[in-house]
Each structure stands twice: as C-alpha cells, then as structure tokens.
Amino acid sequence: MKIYTRTGDQGLTSLIGGTRVPKSSLRIEAYGTVDELNSWVGLVRDQEVNLPHRTLLKHIQDRLFTIGATLASDPERSRMQLPDLLDADVDELEQEMDRLNEELPELRHFILPGGHPAVSQAHVTRCVCRRAERLAIALREESFVPDLVVKYLNRLSDYLFVLARSMARDLGAEEIIWQPRQ
C-alpha cells in the first residue's frame, strides 16, 4: 500500500465523510494541532522519569486520537461510528492531578518552564495543548465541536502542568519561580 495518494497536491484534503476542504481550514488546523500534541505527549511518555505515568500517558494518547477523529469528521456528513470521549476521561485526569498535588508543595507563585529538559518538554506539551484547545473553541464558533472535546483539552493542559511539577520533584530539579521586576 502506498502512503501517498496525490489527492492533496492542490491543497485540499478530505474529512471523514468525504467533504473536501482546504488544508489551511480551521478544522484541519485544529486536528493537526491535536496530532502534534499527541506526538509531544509521546515524547513526555518516553522520559524515564515518567515510568509510573506511562499507562495514563498512553491512555491520553488514545483519547487524543479520538479527539482527532472527531475534529476530522464533517459533522453534517460523517456516518462513521467514532470512538467515544467520556466524562470519565476528564474525571481520570482530575483524580490523577489530585493525587499528584497531594505530594507536591503548595503552589504560591507562577512557575517558569525549565529546570530540566524533560520538565521543559512537559511544559511545551502543555502549551501545544492550550493551542489545541483554543483552536477547538474557534472551530466551535463556526461548526459543531462536542463540549467534551474542549473540556478534555482544558483539563489535559492542567494535568500536564501538574505532571511537569511532579517530574521536577522526581528529578530533583529546581522549580523556577517567576519574580517580576519591581
């Protein structure tokens, strides 16, 4: 099977359901960013410090594929049965954040990304997640996007922040506190 089709050579691509849209469309940008996010989550998952978190991070990647499929579908034409995103998926992130936060010092200041390359990767991943969330919200203004997609991306970015803090602790890295100029 060839990986290339040549059908996109003129700048169009097909959504699930067959609708052809420009590759520059907001829908393509939204699910492309979710795909980028999934790659970053894979990089965070591959960090040795995240051995205890790998199962959840893999589950997050599965959910991101679900979100990508949802965003890649024409809501008016797709008849394909897509995997479900559930409230329980959001609950899972919240429960893990609560568990990790119990082990971390109370957050009293803004934290600058950094302290260790693995921690920095987690923060970049969080930022890509926030961009995916913004794009999903923008797409929702012109087309149907399930509320749970936005909710999950919002909670995921929070989880990635808490995970970055947990990674810093586990790696013995300093949390860099933002101290604004006076």
C-alpha beads as a LAMMPS data file, in Angstrom:
LAMMPS data file: protein, C-alpha beads

182 atoms
181 bonds

1 atom types
1 bond types

-500.0 500.0 xlo xhi
-500.0 500.0 ylo yhi
-500.0 500.0 zlo zhi

Masses

1 110.0

Atoms # bond

1 1 1 0.000 0.000 0.000
2 1 1 1.374 3.389 -0.961
3 1 1 1.285 6.078 1.694
4 1 1 0.842 8.892 -0.799
5 1 1 -2.333 9.460 -2.805
6 1 1 -1.572 12.694 -4.674
7 1 1 -5.124 13.824 -3.879
8 1 1 -3.828 16.652 -1.685
9 1 1 -1.420 18.124 -4.212
10 1 1 -3.755 21.037 -4.913
11 1 1 -4.064 21.989 -1.238
12 1 1 -7.292 20.132 -0.424
13 1 1 -7.896 17.181 1.862
14 1 1 -10.875 15.007 2.775
15 1 1 -12.654 14.936 6.091
16 1 1 -14.208 11.769 7.451
17 1 1 -17.465 11.789 5.478
18 1 1 -15.799 12.780 2.215
19 1 1 -16.076 16.570 2.303
20 1 1 -13.056 18.215 0.621
21 1 1 -11.662 21.250 2.440
22 1 1 -8.560 23.430 2.101
23 1 1 -5.623 22.180 4.145
24 1 1 -5.498 25.674 5.633
25 1 1 -9.002 25.400 7.122
26 1 1 -9.562 25.864 10.830
27 1 1 -10.792 22.264 11.141
28 1 1 -7.543 20.927 9.664
29 1 1 -5.505 23.267 11.870
30 1 1 -7.413 22.045 14.945
31 1 1 -6.969 18.334 14.367
32 1 1 -3.422 18.839 13.086
33 1 1 -2.571 20.532 16.368
34 1 1 -4.130 17.644 18.290
35 1 1 -1.896 15.326 16.243
36 1 1 1.130 17.469 17.150
37 1 1 0.043 17.360 20.795
38 1 1 -0.159 13.576 20.622
39 1 1 3.451 13.437 19.410
40 1 1 4.585 15.680 22.256
41 1 1 2.708 13.521 24.774
42 1 1 4.591 10.530 23.336
43 1 1 7.880 12.336 23.932
44 1 1 6.887 13.106 27.525
45 1 1 5.783 9.485 27.973
46 1 1 9.209 8.290 26.791
47 1 1 11.045 10.149 29.571
48 1 1 12.446 7.709 32.143
49 1 1 11.055 9.819 34.981
50 1 1 7.549 9.050 33.700
51 1 1 7.729 5.288 34.028
52 1 1 4.962 5.381 36.691
53 1 1 2.830 7.600 34.435
54 1 1 3.234 5.731 31.142
55 1 1 -0.086 3.886 31.304
56 1 1 -2.043 7.107 31.793
57 1 1 0.005 8.950 29.167
58 1 1 -0.723 6.146 26.676
59 1 1 -4.404 6.398 27.572
60 1 1 -4.214 10.162 26.948
61 1 1 -2.719 9.468 23.521
62 1 1 -5.637 7.145 22.765
63 1 1 -8.082 9.879 23.805
64 1 1 -6.245 12.381 21.595
65 1 1 -6.746 10.055 18.626
66 1 1 -10.452 10.019 19.497
67 1 1 -10.484 13.833 19.611
68 1 1 -8.576 13.996 16.326
69 1 1 -11.100 11.700 14.650
70 1 1 -13.950 13.817 15.997
71 1 1 -12.383 17.022 14.685
72 1 1 -11.536 15.360 11.338
73 1 1 -15.184 14.473 10.748
74 1 1 -17.692 16.507 8.808
75 1 1 -20.452 16.807 11.424
76 1 1 -23.075 17.002 8.668
77 1 1 -21.899 14.075 6.504
78 1 1 -19.957 11.548 8.536
79 1 1 -21.845 8.344 9.163
80 1 1 -18.828 6.543 10.558
81 1 1 -19.075 5.375 14.157
82 1 1 -16.339 7.242 16.061
83 1 1 -14.864 6.216 19.408
84 1 1 -16.405 7.956 22.396
85 1 1 -14.847 10.555 24.647
86 1 1 -16.421 10.192 28.086
87 1 1 -16.844 12.306 31.196
88 1 1 -14.896 9.524 32.913
89 1 1 -11.859 10.505 30.806
90 1 1 -11.960 14.002 32.324
91 1 1 -12.519 12.509 35.781
92 1 1 -9.425 10.342 35.326
93 1 1 -7.269 13.431 34.709
94 1 1 -8.753 15.241 37.705
95 1 1 -8.187 12.276 40.006
96 1 1 -4.562 11.952 38.915
97 1 1 -3.993 15.693 39.379
98 1 1 -5.454 15.497 42.878
99 1 1 -3.201 12.537 43.698
100 1 1 -0.064 14.249 42.373
101 1 1 -0.905 17.559 44.053
102 1 1 -1.036 15.836 47.440
103 1 1 2.662 15.004 47.004
104 1 1 3.748 18.456 45.777
105 1 1 4.478 21.626 47.725
106 1 1 1.681 24.161 47.667
107 1 1 1.855 26.394 44.609
108 1 1 2.322 30.000 45.773
109 1 1 3.954 31.562 42.701
110 1 1 3.929 31.290 38.949
111 1 1 6.458 28.761 37.711
112 1 1 8.744 29.395 34.748
113 1 1 9.160 26.405 32.430
114 1 1 12.557 24.779 32.820
115 1 1 14.852 23.225 35.369
116 1 1 15.429 20.026 33.394
117 1 1 14.997 19.112 29.696
118 1 1 12.262 16.568 30.499
119 1 1 10.336 19.139 32.541
120 1 1 10.695 21.673 29.718
121 1 1 9.266 19.113 27.278
122 1 1 6.241 18.685 29.519
123 1 1 5.720 22.454 29.542
124 1 1 5.996 22.661 25.735
125 1 1 3.418 19.869 25.566
126 1 1 1.140 21.863 27.876
127 1 1 1.452 24.909 25.598
128 1 1 0.606 22.869 22.494
129 1 1 -2.408 21.522 24.388
130 1 1 -3.566 25.071 25.136
131 1 1 -3.232 25.927 21.430
132 1 1 -5.290 22.847 20.505
133 1 1 -7.935 23.961 22.998
134 1 1 -8.046 27.494 21.534
135 1 1 -8.401 26.110 18.012
136 1 1 -11.190 23.739 19.077
137 1 1 -13.011 26.692 20.663
138 1 1 -12.572 28.776 17.499
139 1 1 -13.844 25.885 15.373
140 1 1 -16.840 25.517 17.688
141 1 1 -17.825 29.074 16.741
142 1 1 -18.344 28.008 13.109
143 1 1 -19.170 24.288 13.324
144 1 1 -20.200 21.611 15.780
145 1 1 -17.499 20.537 18.236
146 1 1 -18.604 18.491 21.247
147 1 1 -18.224 20.389 24.518
148 1 1 -16.401 17.407 25.982
149 1 1 -13.562 17.893 23.468
150 1 1 -12.881 21.393 24.806
151 1 1 -13.322 20.272 28.404
152 1 1 -10.871 17.388 27.970
153 1 1 -8.225 19.582 26.330
154 1 1 -8.632 22.155 29.095
155 1 1 -8.200 19.563 31.816
156 1 1 -5.332 17.900 29.965
157 1 1 -3.326 21.124 29.946
158 1 1 -3.857 21.394 33.704
159 1 1 -2.720 17.796 34.131
160 1 1 0.407 18.445 32.054
161 1 1 1.281 21.383 34.323
162 1 1 0.927 19.234 37.437
163 1 1 2.865 16.425 35.759
164 1 1 5.696 18.864 34.935
165 1 1 5.854 19.862 38.606
166 1 1 5.859 16.209 39.658
167 1 1 8.618 15.446 37.157
168 1 1 10.702 18.337 38.512
169 1 1 10.339 16.953 42.033
170 1 1 11.191 13.409 40.957
171 1 1 14.235 14.618 39.012
172 1 1 15.453 16.829 41.856
173 1 1 15.138 19.848 39.568
174 1 1 14.535 23.308 40.925
175 1 1 11.141 24.860 40.266
176 1 1 11.972 28.252 38.854
177 1 1 9.705 30.849 40.422
178 1 1 8.719 33.853 38.361
179 1 1 9.679 37.030 40.180
180 1 1 8.510 40.085 38.260
181 1 1 10.704 43.170 38.149
182 1 1 9.763 45.807 40.657

Bonds

1 1 1 2
2 1 2 3
3 1 3 4
4 1 4 5
5 1 5 6
6 1 6 7
7 1 7 8
8 1 8 9
9 1 9 10
10 1 10 11
11 1 11 12
12 1 12 13
13 1 13 14
14 1 14 15
15 1 15 16
16 1 16 17
17 1 17 18
18 1 18 19
19 1 19 20
20 1 20 21
21 1 21 22
22 1 22 23
23 1 23 24
24 1 24 25
25 1 25 26
26 1 26 27
27 1 27 28
28 1 28 29
29 1 29 30
30 1 30 31
31 1 31 32
32 1 32 33
33 1 33 34
34 1 34 35
35 1 35 36
36 1 36 37
37 1 37 38
38 1 38 39
39 1 39 40
40 1 40 41
41 1 41 42
42 1 42 43
43 1 43 44
44 1 44 45
45 1 45 46
46 1 46 47
47 1 47 48
48 1 48 49
49 1 49 50
50 1 50 51
51 1 51 52
52 1 52 53
53 1 53 54
54 1 54 55
55 1 55 56
56 1 56 57
57 1 57 58
58 1 58 59
59 1 59 60
60 1 60 61
61 1 61 62
62 1 62 63
63 1 63 64
64 1 64 65
65 1 65 66
66 1 66 67
67 1 67 68
68 1 68 69
69 1 69 70
70 1 70 71
71 1 71 72
72 1 72 73
73 1 73 74
74 1 74 75
75 1 75 76
76 1 76 77
77 1 77 78
78 1 78 79
79 1 79 80
80 1 80 81
81 1 81 82
82 1 82 83
83 1 83 84
84 1 84 85
85 1 85 86
86 1 86 87
87 1 87 88
88 1 88 89
89 1 89 90
90 1 90 91
91 1 91 92
92 1 92 93
93 1 93 94
94 1 94 95
95 1 95 96
96 1 96 97
97 1 97 98
98 1 98 99
99 1 99 100
100 1 100 101
101 1 101 102
102 1 102 103
103 1 103 104
104 1 104 105
105 1 105 106
106 1 106 107
107 1 107 108
108 1 108 109
109 1 109 110
110 1 110 111
111 1 111 112
112 1 112 113
113 1 113 114
114 1 114 115
115 1 115 116
116 1 116 117
117 1 117 118
118 1 118 119
119 1 119 120
120 1 120 121
121 1 121 122
122 1 122 123
123 1 123 124
124 1 124 125
125 1 125 126
126 1 126 127
127 1 127 128
128 1 128 129
129 1 129 130
130 1 130 131
131 1 131 132
132 1 132 133
133 1 133 134
134 1 134 135
135 1 135 136
136 1 136 137
137 1 137 138
138 1 138 139
139 1 139 140
140 1 140 141
141 1 141 142
142 1 142 143
143 1 143 144
144 1 144 145
145 1 145 146
146 1 146 147
147 1 147 148
148 1 148 149
149 1 149 150
150 1 150 151
151 1 151 152
152 1 152 153
153 1 153 154
154 1 154 155
155 1 155 156
156 1 156 157
157 1 157 158
158 1 158 159
159 1 159 160
160 1 160 161
161 1 161 162
162 1 162 163
163 1 163 164
164 1 164 165
165 1 165 166
166 1 166 167
167 1 167 168
168 1 168 169
169 1 169 170
170 1 170 171
171 1 171 172
172 1 172 173
173 1 173 174
174 1 174 175
175 1 175 176
176 1 176 177
177 1 177 178
178 1 178 179
179 1 179 180
180 1 180 181
181 1 181 182
